[in-house]
């Protein structure tokens, strides 16, 4: 089983991000970056598939700044065999990212192309499906269960209120959702061996965007809460307010 | 908000990328796997042995020993960082890793035959076997050279007799590295190390009752009554008191790092608590001068201690570290952590005595750490001798 896993460098989910002075980018100072959590799930799945098959390879691919080598090393420490850094700034336009990734992937031989279902920074959820389209491959998104039997794949997807099962033949694209697996911690041996694994760096293909980012804004500050009373006596009033004023019931 | 560590002086900037990767991994593991269960173990007075397989799998055991024996082959800074992060969880967990790695695996690696290394090190690294270290005796703590445990040669075997006290991992161990005199009782030079499987006839371990510190740790007394081991269990490279002291230098090095982790945990908790605890007219106690000075003192001491161990680690990796430098770091950092834990507990007020918070658990643990592996005072005397040339102990 030969897999390619596309990963992204994103701000740590616990980092408090601030909008930079230009109003259209994030202030990078003091921001800790991590491997996108959904991509960890995709990596784990690829590594397990290789381990179960007893043969194959896992390539980690990242479009990002040179510093994203750190996240690729994490992928190598988890168990990827080699890594490719497409040096360039990640775009707010999913199609730009998808075209640059597809240009690199097109010339490669692989069975399964994996992504996290979304990056936790821009939450676009576009790239996996776009790359699949550009490469003319079947695509299953929001995948919580995966079975590979020979060249045949059965993927279980999360859909509103339930699950959907789809089947396709390799090669294909899978975008991983939480629940597909529990990603491993990179072991100390893994971290040490990651230093010795190949990490190729090349320029990302130049792609024009037709989407303009106009502005970023902070979410509104939460309004102060209200204490309607104490104990059981307060319940009717609380229910009335939730129904009539907050309109959440 | 998960634990972010303390880094006021960009100490991170002095770490190699893989050292940071090790730190992030161990920190994440402690957050996910240790923090949710450690309070319960502390109250129940049990060691969290369910963590051993994961610790082994991830490579925490003997992490700075060579890969050819199944170890991770880390440098000493990365090894220290592991100890720091483990002790941020609990001193008992770090003690377990210190004993397995620095006091059992290290002597087998340093003084053992190739056959002994190949037999024991992979099994100890994988957690398949747990080890303990028998040096201290009921009447010989700071003065281990006075030990009464004897090993007498009888044909192809050695017969061991004696008692060892304050033995971390003692009751759960599969193997003990036991130090005994092979000559006359006043012949300190005759001390040798022995690998003693704990299922041998005459070997017994008894849990130390009545502890008020290191409650999530196995502390035991060992009794050896006519325990026979083959000559092949003698550590051939060991000789004299210097051998066990070399092991202690390894363990103390890790403790100097570990103490920083415990102090960071207390500081982190104190900062968070002070911002949320509101008194006297709607202001958080973080806005008061007394708590700000408390926090400033803690941050200052933690930062100094961090720089101390990082430099010590670089010296160790360069092969130029002296045991006296380890004494300085162990003495300073553990004392520093004791103070931080006590101040954090006080800042937390009445809540500070609860097990739901970390400060008092660390405070109680650190009293043991202050005393074991060379007491604070003995390390002071080691430094005193190094400065003046006069031994005073």
Interface residues (C-beta under 8 A of the other chain):
Chain A: X14 X70 X73 X74 X77 X185 X186 X187 X188 X189 X191 X192 X194 X195
Chain B: X1 X2 X4 X17 X18 X21 X22 X25 X28 X29 X57 X58 X59 X60 X63 X67 X72 X73 X74 X78 X82
